[in-house]
């Protein structure tokens, strides 16, 4: 791990949401947002603070697709594969993105930790199908070409 | 108020504050099938086997259904049978069905229900038996995820009753499994080895680690002398499995059986317990007069020691430095053997955590050899007796071997919650009359409540005592002691609810069984003429023969902690 974990992020979240069991998901969401994944080191820390077992926190972290135990890229590209997007050809978009970034079903994040490409079951943006979401922004009616262009422009901006 | 009834299968059943319809039906003698329900754990409602049908024909899980006056339900209808069979078929499709070589064979709820519900064919393909599904990292238990039906009893036991939380559900959907944090080996988790998860697992997903083969090898080697000590709680838990009544004290027959199995000598750990009582009482008196921290916690229970090391290291110096009876007795036996064969010492315990205690560095001699070479649980020794083809029921009683055959009732009751305390009180009481001893039993140390309290006069001092079993109860008590809400001088801790009679290594039994087992121990105590540990002349003589240095070396221990 290149950086030491900054636990003050968790302390802040615990102050905001309360040190109780029911705050766990909100606190994990904050951690996911800041660290871009759930580092191993935060489990014993949260277990102690929230008086929960590490196994319990691990259970919650592995239950929800949105939490990741591996570090995600700076840009998390979510290709919607809900019914509407799927019938409007989301899979070719996914394939084009994976090809562009040298990723696969198993390898979801680029080595430089810039991009993560994953699918989601529905973004709730069916009228804009096929849709892609990058971090928290929706890109409507994509094609493989516009998706690749989007990635390239994000690369250039860095 | 008038009595309130519920009509179950046409029977009017009085509602008397039952927790749910399942309990109500069982009270009426209707055994509704269930995998995930346990009267002492929270209600989970996962397995759906306990569904019942109401008048409108809709189904509800009886474990999570409150008794309701006037309600009419049926527990065995065509619809329910169809649903239950389907549930079983689906579970069986996802279960490694290598029943013939499964340690749980014959004692498995899934096997039992598949038979009862006449499941002779499963329509779905099964490729559940997989290499790598087993976790053998623990010296106490073996986990096998390919056998797991996700009933979650182990999870609830570990978290709710023991406050350990070593395991929980992880992942989701078809990938869901019971796992430690990061799905690592259980040996690297906070598991204390109490084995209560194995005691509630309805299938073969968590079982006691079996070390019988190694003991058979030692017995079979003619150049090896193999002796064995048997813990108090073992003798009252053999009956049911060996064709006798649950709870009957069977030490005499067990000694005969163990000799027939091939052990060279058989001893009673109660002897070690008497040693512990005398040493521990002296230590306690010392602490009372300012020599060491109070409250003093008892130290017999290895799962408790591990729990304290993990979660309450600040209390480690409050734990008595006395070794457990097993570990006091073992070095004495090792020294007593003067023959020229290799000496292997085996201990038969009701306890899976003792397997861990046996391997701790603190209990090895100068050459690094453990004083107790192998710890077997009651379960394993029952299987050995069966394997040897011994007709246990027909056996005559035998006595333990010289020179350690002398025991007292005090040592015997170590196996039940409150027993250690009662033994210490008997010793401390100056009056040994029957009446005085009986009065001790009324101080509140007996019974299965999770926490018991008593105040006893020792000399001119009022001594406050707590007796706790179950590690969650223990945690609550420790937190109160820490915050200063309560004060005690002496706290007896046993990890398993009800004490060793209900240990993780005992044969799996319904909850009532532990009462029979406890009664059995008190019965065994009843027939002992000597009730108090200092009446054990052999123990007194042995202790008198040791100087302080020797005592420190083989009777005491300082746990280093694991952090």
HADDOCK unambig.tbl for C-alpha pairs under 7 A between the chains (distance, minus, plus):
assign (segid A and resid 53 and name CA) (segid B and resid 165 and name CA) 5.24 0.50 0.50
assign (segid A and resid 54 and name CA) (segid B and resid 181 and name CA) 5.46 0.50 0.50
assign (segid A and resid 55 and name CA) (segid B and resid 165 and name CA) 6.60 0.50 0.50
assign (segid A and resid 55 and name CA) (segid B and resid 166 and name CA) 6.16 0.50 0.50
assign (segid A and resid 55 and name CA) (segid B and resid 167 and name CA) 5.41 0.50 0.50
assign (segid A and resid 55 and name CA) (segid B and resid 168 and name CA) 5.32 0.50 0.50
assign (segid A and resid 55 and name CA) (segid B and resid 180 and name CA) 5.16 0.50 0.50
assign (segid A and resid 55 and name CA) (segid B and resid 181 and name CA) 4.00 0.50 0.50
assign (segid A and resid 56 and name CA) (segid B and resid 168 and name CA) 5.50 0.50 0.50
assign (segid A and resid 58 and name CA) (segid B and resid 170 and name CA) 6.59 0.50 0.50
assign (segid A and resid 58 and name CA) (segid B and resid 181 and name CA) 5.40 0.50 0.50
assign (segid A and resid 58 and name CA) (segid B and resid 182 and name CA) 6.48 0.50 0.50
assign (segid A and resid 59 and name CA) (segid B and resid 168 and name CA) 6.38 0.50 0.50
assign (segid A and resid 59 and name CA) (segid B and resid 169 and name CA) 5.35 0.50 0.50
assign (segid A and resid 59 and name CA) (segid B and resid 170 and name CA) 3.97 0.50 0.50
assign (segid A and resid 59 and name CA) (segid B and resid 171 and name CA) 6.32 0.50 0.50
assign (segid A and resid 62 and name CA) (segid B and resid 170 and name CA) 5.92 0.50 0.50
assign (segid A and resid 62 and name CA) (segid B and resid 171 and name CA) 4.68 0.50 0.50
assign (segid A and resid 63 and name CA) (segid B and resid 170 and name CA) 6.52 0.50 0.50
assign (segid A and resid 63 and name CA) (segid B and resid 171 and name CA) 4.80 0.50 0.50
assign (segid A and resid 63 and name CA) (segid B and resid 172 and name CA) 5.13 0.50 0.50
